[in-house]
């Protein structure tokens, strides 16, 4: 027994000695490596679209900020107070086209005192002192003061501005050799790309924030021209007009607005939009854009099916301004514009941007589909009106809580009534409008999901006229689950006709 115990003890001792030796040897080896040439260790890697991405290659904006910060300026303005005019009817509903109402705010708080001070940001784009910023930063300003990163202050003058895209060009005179922020190409941006914002938020000069591009092509105020870059890089009051930079230190956007309902949701004007209007701002102080006078919408599968269209792309005409170039050229609602000067049109957004880029007075040759047949029309463009605020009272309609009657049609989920002269006058509806007033939209109904609103006027359903409540009920009662209807409506508050598609579901 004692001999067996001795053998076991010797064996265990040998194993322990071997393990200790291995550990010591490993420690010596590591010490030797650290004392001599550096060891080649594996770098943690992340997956990317083009293969593994080393963590060491992630963006460091310190060099970018050091290089670009001297070209970023703080802007102080003195402005006389805005007038306090109210809309007709004594009410002033929130206007989504007003940057300081609704869910979005521009980066400078607006006060109505007389006079008032404002603050924003900008960046120098040439060594002689030309500076890009936002229109709303310098709007109505009687005095503009610019402060450079080295502490120098100087007066600036307005060269030109474009309210539609919220871009302004100002200049400090008598300067040379100023630091310049290089302009990049915003069309190459991708969602998820790192970006950096520099500005003057809440008076904290030259503040740097970093985030990513959250979304591209966001529309906030003007559904036709808006093309905002959305970012989660922190943007606050006073950041307006400052640069949004890519990892190469190029300006790819002008910080312009924030969401007042959330944190870290900011918006910037793409720099390509600013670059395209710079020549006009320098030469004329304003921007002229081509204009047809039509309301357009994209052609989608539901619209194609409900209207029995023969094309699956293009821009569908849903409204025409009386006396406009489109009206004079003979365009009609339901026309689908498929090409502009033999260049294919994919959607309404493309057509709007291409027409807007043309000079007023120029001719645009449109190819379109009307009732299944090809046609060609030539439109002589006018100048696009500057975006303004509607001057209309809030629609006064039957309360949303009104009990349903036995005339209501649940498949579409609408209450309607005949449009009488008194109601038309109260809502400022044009006298030649023929339709029924939508007085209630059933929650969770197909119409509710399709964006139909009470207080609007229903004109047609699938191109069938709806001139009375009886017309509406006759069509609505034929609806079956799976049917798709296109409703042609008139919105009095927008003074605009629109096409809305709804899909009938079995609820």
C-alpha positions in Angstrom: 0.0 0.0 0.0 2.8 2.4 0.9 4.7 1.6 -2.3 1.5 2.3 -4.4 1.0 5.5 -2.6 4.6 6.6 -3.2 4.2 5.9 -7.0 1.0 7.9 -7.2 2.6 10.8 -5.3 5.6 10.8 -7.6 3.4 10.8 -10.7 1.3 13.7 -9.4 4.4 15.7 -8.6 5.7 15.2 -12.1 2.5 16.4 -13.7 2.4 19.6 -11.4 6.0 20.3 -12.2 5.3 20.0 -15.9 2.4 22.5 -15.7 4.4 25.0 -13.7 7.2 24.8 -16.1 4.9 25.4 -19.0 3.4 28.5 -17.4 6.8 29.9 -16.5 8.1 29.3 -20.0 5.0 31.0 -21.4 5.6 34.0 -19.1 9.2 34.2 -20.1 8.3 34.0 -23.8 5.8 36.9 -23.4 8.3 38.9 -21.5 10.9 38.4 -24.2 8.4 39.4 -26.9 7.5 42.6 -25.1 11.1 43.5 -24.5 12.1 42.9 -28.1 10.3 43.3 -31.4 6.5 43.8 -31.0 4.4 40.7 -31.3 2.0 40.4 -34.2 -1.4 40.0 -32.6 -4.8 39.5 -34.2 -6.7 42.7 -34.5 -10.4 42.5 -33.6 -12.4 42.8 -36.8 -16.0 43.6 -37.8 -18.0 42.3 -40.7 -18.6 44.8 -43.6 -20.1 44.7 -47.0 -16.7 44.4 -48.7 -15.1 42.0 -46.2 -13.8 42.3 -42.6 -13.2 45.8 -41.2 -10.5 46.4 -38.6 -11.6 48.3 -35.5 -8.5 50.3 -35.9 -9.8 51.7 -39.2 -12.9 53.3 -37.6 -13.2 57.0 -38.1 -11.3 59.4 -35.9 -12.6 63.0 -36.5 -9.9 64.7 -34.5 -7.8 65.5 -37.6 -10.9 66.6 -39.5 -12.0 69.0 -36.8 -8.5 70.4 -36.4 -8.4 71.1 -40.1 -11.9 72.4 -40.7 -12.8 74.2 -37.5 -11.0 77.5 -38.4 -13.4 77.8 -41.4 -16.5 77.5 -39.2 -18.0 80.8 -38.0 -20.5 82.0 -35.5 -23.2 84.3 -36.8 -25.1 86.9 -34.8 -28.0 88.8 -36.3 -30.2 91.7 -35.2 -33.7 91.6 -36.8 -36.8 93.7 -36.4 -39.7 91.7 -34.9 -42.1 89.8 -37.2 -45.6 91.0 -37.6 -48.3 89.3 -35.7 -50.9 88.9 -38.5 -53.4 86.1 -38.0 -55.2 84.1 -40.6 -58.7 84.7 -41.5 -61.2 83.2 -39.1 -59.3 84.2 -36.0 -57.4 81.0 -35.7 -53.8 80.2 -36.5 -53.4 76.4 -36.9 -50.0 74.9 -36.9 -48.6 75.3 -40.4 -46.1 72.5 -41.5 -44.5 74.9 -44.0 -43.6 77.3 -41.1 -40.3 76.0 -39.8 -41.1 77.2 -36.3 -44.4 75.4 -36.0 -45.3 71.8 -35.9 -43.0 68.8 -35.2 -39.7 70.4 -36.5 -37.7 73.4 -35.4 -34.9 75.2 -37.2 -31.9 75.8 -35.1 -32.6 79.4 -34.0 -35.4 80.2 -31.5 -37.7 82.8 -32.9 -39.0 85.6 -30.7 -41.5 88.3 -31.6 -39.8 91.1 -29.7 -38.8 94.2 -31.6 -35.9 94.1 -32.2 -34.5 90.7 -31.5 -31.2 88.9 -31.6 -30.4 85.6 -33.3 -27.5 83.2 -33.5 -26.4 80.6 -35.9 -23.4 79.1 -37.7 -21.8 79.2 -41.1 -18.7 78.1 -42.9 -16.3 79.9 -45.3 -16.3 78.6 -48.9 -13.6 80.9 -50.4 -10.6 82.7 -49.1 -12.2 86.1 -49.9 -14.9 85.6 -47.2 -17.9 84.1 -48.9 -19.9 82.1 -46.2 -22.7 79.6 -46.6 -25.5 79.4 -44.0 -29.2 78.9 -43.7 -31.8 81.3 -45.1 -33.7 81.3 -41.7 -30.5 82.3 -39.8 -30.3 85.7 -41.7 -33.9 86.1 -42.8 -34.9 89.8 -42.4 -31.6 90.5 -40.5 -30.6 94.2 -40.6 -27.2 93.5 -39.1 -25.1 90.4 -39.5 -21.9 89.9 -37.4 -19.5 87.0 -38.0 -17.0 85.7 -35.5 -14.1 83.6 -36.6 -12.4 80.9 -34.6 -9.4 83.1 -33.9 -11.8 85.6 -32.1 -12.0 88.2 -34.8 -15.4 89.7 -35.5 -16.6 91.5 -38.6 -19.7 92.7 -40.3 -21.1 90.6 -43.2 -23.6 91.4 -45.9 -26.3 89.3 -47.5 -25.4 88.3 -51.1 -28.5 86.2 -51.7 -30.8 83.6 -50.2 -33.2 80.8 -51.3 -36.1 80.3 -48.9 -37.3 77.1 -50.8 -34.1 75.2 -49.9 -33.1 77.3 -46.8 -29.8 78.4 -48.2 -28.1 81.8 -47.9 -24.8 83.3 -49.0 -23.3 86.1 -47.0 -19.9 87.8 -47.3 -17.3 89.7 -45.3 -15.6 92.2 -47.4 -11.9 93.2 -47.6 -10.6 89.8 -46.6 -8.1 87.4 -48.2 -6.4 84.2 -47.2 -9.2 83.0 -45.0 -9.4 79.2 -44.1 -11.9 77.4 -46.4 -14.1 74.3 -45.8 -13.9 72.1 -48.9 -17.3 71.1 -50.5 -17.9 67.4 -51.0 -20.4 65.4 -53.0 -23.6 64.6 -51.0 -24.9 62.2 -53.7 -22.3 59.6 -52.6 -23.6 59.5 -49.0 -24.8 56.2 -47.6 -27.0 55.5 -44.6 -24.9 54.5 -41.7 -21.9 56.6 -42.8 -20.1 58.5 -40.1 -20.6 62.3 -40.1 -19.5 65.2 -37.9 -21.3 68.5 -37.1 -19.6 71.7 -36.0 -21.4 74.8 -34.9 -22.5 77.2 -32.2 -25.3 75.3 -30.3 -26.9 77.4 -27.5 -23.9 79.8 -27.6 -21.3 77.1 -27.0 -18.8 78.1 -29.8 -17.3 75.5 -32.1 -19.0 72.5 -30.5 -18.3 69.2 -32.3 -20.7 66.3 -32.4 -20.4 63.0 -34.2 -23.0 60.5 -35.5 -24.2 58.7 -38.6 -26.4 59.3 -41.5 -29.8 58.0 -40.4 -31.8 58.6 -43.6 -31.4 60.2 -47.0 -34.0 62.2 -48.9 -36.2 63.1 -45.9 -39.1 65.5 -46.7 -40.3 67.8 -43.9 -41.8 71.1 -45.1 -42.0 71.3 -48.9 -42.9 67.9 -50.3 -41.7 68.8 -53.8 -38.1 70.2 -53.1 -37.1 68.8 -49.7 -34.3 66.3 -49.8 -32.9 66.5 -46.2 -30.1 64.4 -44.8 -31.2 62.9 -41.5 -28.5 62.4 -38.8 -28.2 61.4 -35.2 -25.2 63.7 -34.7 -26.5 66.1 -32.0 -27.8 69.3 -33.6 -29.2 72.0 -31.4 -30.4 75.6 -31.5 -27.5 77.6 -33.0 -26.1 74.8 -35.1 -28.1 76.0 -38.0 -26.0 76.9 -41.0 -23.0 75.0 -39.7 -21.3 72.2 -41.8 -22.0 68.5 -41.7 -18.8 66.8 -42.6 -17.8 63.4 -43.9 -14.8 61.4 -42.7 -12.6 63.0 -45.3 -13.3 66.5 -43.9 -15.6 67.6 -46.8 -18.8 69.5 -46.3 -21.7 67.3 -47.4 -24.6 69.2 -45.7 -25.7 72.4 -44.1 -27.3 71.7 -40.6 -30.8 73.2 -40.7 -33.4 71.6 -38.5 -34.1 69.4 -35.5 -37.1 67.4 -34.4 -38.7 69.0 -31.4 -40.3 65.6 -30.4 -37.2 63.6 -30.1 -33.5 63.8 -29.2 -30.7 63.3 -31.7 -32.8 63.6 -34.8 -31.4 66.4 -36.9 -31.6 67.4 -40.6 -29.2 69.0 -43.0 -29.5 70.4 -46.5 -27.4 68.4 -49.0 -24.4 70.4 -50.2 -25.1 69.5 -53.8 -28.4 71.5 -53.6 -26.5 74.5 -52.3 -23.7 74.2 -54.9 -26.3 74.1 -57.7 -27.9 77.4 -56.7 -24.6 79.3 -55.8 -24.1 80.8 -59.2 -27.6 82.3 -59.1 -27.2 83.6 -55.6 -23.9 85.3 -56.5 -25.3 86.8 -59.7 -28.8 87.7 -58.8 -29.3 87.3 -55.1 -32.2 84.9 -55.6 -33.0 81.6 -57.3 -35.4 81.1 -60.3 -36.8 77.7 -61.0 -39.0 76.3 -63.7 -42.6 75.8 -62.9 -45.5 73.9 -64.6 -48.3 74.4 -62.1 -49.3 70.8 -61.5 -49.7 68.6 -58.4 -48.1 65.2 -59.0 -47.9 61.8 -57.3 -45.9 58.7 -57.9 -47.4 55.7 -59.7 -47.6 52.7 -57.4 -49.1 49.3 -57.8 -52.4 50.1 -56.1 -52.9 53.2 -58.3 -52.0 51.3 -61.4 -54.5 48.6 -60.5 -57.4 50.8 -59.4 -57.1 53.2 -62.4 -56.3 50.4 -64.9 -53.1 52.3 -66.0 -51.0 50.9 -68.8 -47.7 51.9 -67.2 -46.1 51.2 -63.9 -43.9 54.3 -63.6 -44.0 58.0 -64.2 -45.6 61.1 -62.6 -49.4 61.1 -62.4 -51.1 64.5 -62.6 -53.6 65.0 -59.8 -54.1 68.8 -59.7 -53.6 71.7 -62.2 -53.4 75.3 -61.2 -55.8 77.4 -63.2 -54.0 79.6 -65.7 -50.7 77.9 -65.2 -48.3 76.7 -68.0 -49.7 73.1 -67.5 -53.3 74.4 -67.8 -52.4 76.4 -71.0 -50.6 73.4 -72.5 -53.7 71.2 -72.0 -52.5 68.8 -69.3 -55.4 67.0 -67.4 -55.9 65.2 -64.2 -55.0 61.4 -64.5 -52.4 62.1 -67.2 -49.3 60.0 -66.5 -46.1 61.8 -67.6 -43.5 59.2 -68.7 -40.7 61.2 -70.2 -39.3 64.8 -70.4 -37.5 65.7 -73.6 -37.2 61.9 -74.4 -35.6 61.2 -71.0 -37.6 58.6 -69.1 -39.3 59.8 -65.9 -39.4 57.2 -63.1 -41.5 59.1 -60.5 -42.9 62.5 -59.5 -39.9 63.5 -57.5 -37.6 63.1 -60.5 -39.9 65.2 -62.7 -40.2 68.0 -60.1 -36.4 68.3 -59.7 -35.7 68.3 -63.4 -38.4 70.9 -64.1 -37.2 73.0 -61.2 -33.6 72.9 -62.5 -34.7 74.5 -65.8 -34.9 78.2 -66.5 -38.3 80.0 -66.6 -39.3 80.6 -70.2 -37.8 77.4 -71.5 -39.8 74.7 -73.2 -40.4 71.2 -71.8 -41.6 68.5 -74.1 -43.7 65.9 -72.2 -44.7 62.5 -73.3 -47.7 61.2 -71.4 -50.3 58.5 -71.3 -53.9 59.7 -71.4 -56.7 57.1 -71.2 -54.3 54.4 -72.4 -53.0 56.5 -75.4 -49.7 58.2 -76.0 -49.6 61.9 -76.4 -47.0 64.6 -76.5 -47.4 68.1 -75.2 -45.0 71.1 -74.9 -45.1 73.3 -71.8 -43.5 76.7 -71.7 -42.3 77.0 -68.1 -43.0 79.9 -65.8 -41.1 80.9 -62.7 -41.8 78.8 -59.6 -43.5 80.9 -56.9 -41.6 81.2 -53.7 -43.0 78.9 -51.0 -45.5 80.9 -48.8 -47.9 80.2 -46.0 -51.5 79.4 -46.7 -53.9 82.1 -45.6 -56.9 80.0 -44.8 -59.0 79.4 -41.7 -59.1 76.0 -40.1 -61.8 73.9 -41.7 -65.0 74.0 -39.6 -66.7 70.6 -40.1 -69.1 68.4 -38.3 -67.4 67.2 -35.0 -65.5 63.9 -35.3 -67.6 62.5 -32.5 -70.9 62.8 -34.4 -72.8 59.5 -34.1 -72.9 57.4 -37.2 -76.1 57.3 -39.2 -77.6 54.5 -41.2 -76.2 56.2 -44.3 -72.6 55.4 -43.3 -70.7 52.9 -45.4 -68.3 50.8 -43.3 -66.1 49.3 -46.1 -64.7 52.8 -46.9 -65.2 54.1 -43.4 -66.5 57.6 -44.4 -69.4 59.8 -43.4 -70.3 62.3 -46.2 -72.9 64.8 -46.9 -73.9 67.0 -49.8 -71.8 70.1 -50.3 -74.2 73.1 -49.9 -73.4 76.7 -50.8 -73.1 77.9 -47.2 -70.5 75.2 -46.3 -68.6 75.9 -49.5 -68.4 79.6 -48.7 -67.3 79.0 -45.1 -64.5 76.6 -46.1 -63.5 78.9 -49.1 -64.1 76.0 -51.6 -64.1 77.2 -55.2 -67.6 77.6 -56.6 -67.2 75.2 -59.4 -66.3 72.3 -57.1 -68.7 69.4 -57.3 -68.4 66.7 -54.6 -69.4 65.6 -51.1 -68.0 66.8 -47.8 -66.2 64.2 -45.7 -67.5 64.8 -42.2 -66.0 61.8 -40.4 -63.3 59.2 -41.0 -63.9 55.9 -39.1 -60.8 55.1 -37.0 -59.0 51.9 -38.2 -60.9 52.0 -41.5 -59.4 51.7 -45.0 -59.8 55.4 -45.5 -58.1 56.2 -42.2 -55.2 54.0 -43.2 -55.1 55.7 -46.6 -54.7 59.2 -45.1 -58.2 60.6 -45.9 -59.1 63.5 -43.6 -62.4 65.0 -42.6 -63.1 68.4 -43.9 -61.9 67.4 -47.4 -64.2 67.2 -50.4 -64.5 63.8 -52.2 -64.8 64.5 -56.0 -64.4 61.1 -57.6 -63.9 57.4 -56.9 -62.0 55.4 -59.5 -62.7 58.2 -62.0 -66.5 58.1 -61.3 -67.9 61.4 -60.3 -69.3 61.8 -56.8 -71.6 64.8 -56.8 -74.0 63.7 -54.1 -74.1 61.5 -51.0 -76.3 59.1 -53.1 -73.4 58.8 -55.6 -71.0 58.0 -52.9 -73.2 55.3 -51.2 -73.9 53.6 -54.5 -70.2 53.2 -55.2 -69.1 52.5 -51.6 -71.7 49.7 -51.2 -70.1 47.8 -54.1 -66.8 47.5 -52.2 -65.5 44.0 -51.4 -62.4 42.9 -49.5 -59.3 43.1 -51.7 -60.8 45.9 -53.9 -58.6 49.0 -54.4 -60.1 52.4 -54.7 -58.5 55.7 -55.8 -60.3 58.7 -54.2 -59.9 62.1 -55.8 -60.2 64.7 -53.1 -60.0 68.5 -52.7 -58.3 69.7 -49.5 -59.5 73.3 -48.7 -56.8 74.1 -46.2 -54.1 73.3 -48.9 -56.2 74.5 -51.9 -55.1 71.4 -53.6 -56.5 68.3 -55.3 -55.0 64.9 -54.4 -55.3 61.3 -55.3 -55.4 58.8 -52.4 -55.5 55.0 -52.8 -57.2 52.7 -50.2 -57.4 48.9 -50.1 -60.5 47.4 -48.7 -59.7 44.8 -46.0 -61.9 42.3 -44.3 -62.1 43.6 -40.8 
